[in-house]
């Protein structure tokens, strides 16, 4: 039972932390990491957060898990928007 609880915590944390983490990566200055690394890493983390968030919304009946999933999806979509539209114009 303990391993099941750890798995559930991992799945929920992937979307709860992944979306905001991807968004924070888009605000990193370019002197810390090259722009290509920031964009690829943020895009991959955002895709994982979106995928897990959609699975949570579809499969889970609790309102708390759905709110966490909506939060993760929203921040991940904003991060992808910043990657595609805003970051290339910063140069």
C-alpha positions in Angstrom: 0.0 0.0 0.0 2.9 2.3 0.7 4.2 2.0 -2.9 0.7 2.8 -4.2 0.6 6.0 -2.2 4.1 6.9 -3.5 3.0 6.3 -7.1 -0.1 8.5 -6.6 2.0 11.3 -5.1 4.5 11.0 -8.0 1.7 11.2 -10.6 0.0 14.2 -9.0 3.3 16.0 -8.4 4.3 15.6 -12.1 1.5 17.9 -13.1 1.4 20.1 -10.0 5.1 20.9 -10.2 5.8 20.3 -13.9 3.6 23.1 -15.2 4.9 25.8 -12.9 8.5 24.6 -13.4 8.2 24.8 -17.2 6.8 28.3 -16.8 9.7 29.4 -14.5 12.2 28.0 -17.0 10.9 30.4 -19.6 11.8 33.3 -17.3 15.4 32.2 -16.8 18.0 34.6 -18.1 20.0 33.4 -21.1 23.3 33.8 -19.3 22.5 30.8 -17.0 21.7 28.3 -19.7 21.7 28.5 -23.5 18.3 29.4 -25.0 18.0 26.1 -26.9 18.4 24.1 -23.7 15.9 26.2 -21.9 13.3 25.9 -24.7 13.7 22.1 -25.1 13.7 21.4 -21.3 10.7 23.6 -20.7 8.8 22.2 -23.7 9.4 18.6 -22.5 8.3 19.3 -18.9 5.2 21.2 -20.1 4.2 18.3 -22.4 4.5 15.8 -19.5 2.5 18.1 -17.3 -0.2 18.4 -19.9 -0.4 14.7 -20.6 -0.6 13.7 -16.9 -3.0 16.5 -16.2 -5.4 15.4 -18.9 -5.2 11.8 -17.6 -6.0 13.0 -14.1 -9.0 15.0 -15.3 -10.4 12.1 -17.3 -9.8 9.3 -14.8 -10.1 10.8 -11.3 -13.4 11.8 -9.7 -12.1 13.9 -6.9 -12.3 17.7 -7.2 -8.9 18.2 -5.6 -7.1 16.2 -8.2 -9.0 17.9 -11.0 -8.1 21.4 -9.6 -4.4 20.4 -9.4 -4.6 19.0 -13.0 -6.2 22.2 -14.3 -3.6 24.3 -12.6 -0.8 22.2 -14.1 -2.3 22.2 -17.5 -2.9 26.0 -17.5 0.7 26.8 -16.4 2.1 24.4 -18.9 0.1 25.9 -21.8 1.2 29.4 -20.8 4.8 28.1 -20.8 4.4 26.6 -24.3 2.9 29.9 -25.5 5.9 31.7 -24.1 8.3 29.3 -25.7 6.7 29.6 -29.1 5.7 33.3 -29.3 7.5 35.4 -26.7 11.0 34.0 -26.2 12.1 34.2 -29.9 11.3 38.0 -29.9 13.5 38.7 -26.8 16.7 38.6 -28.9 
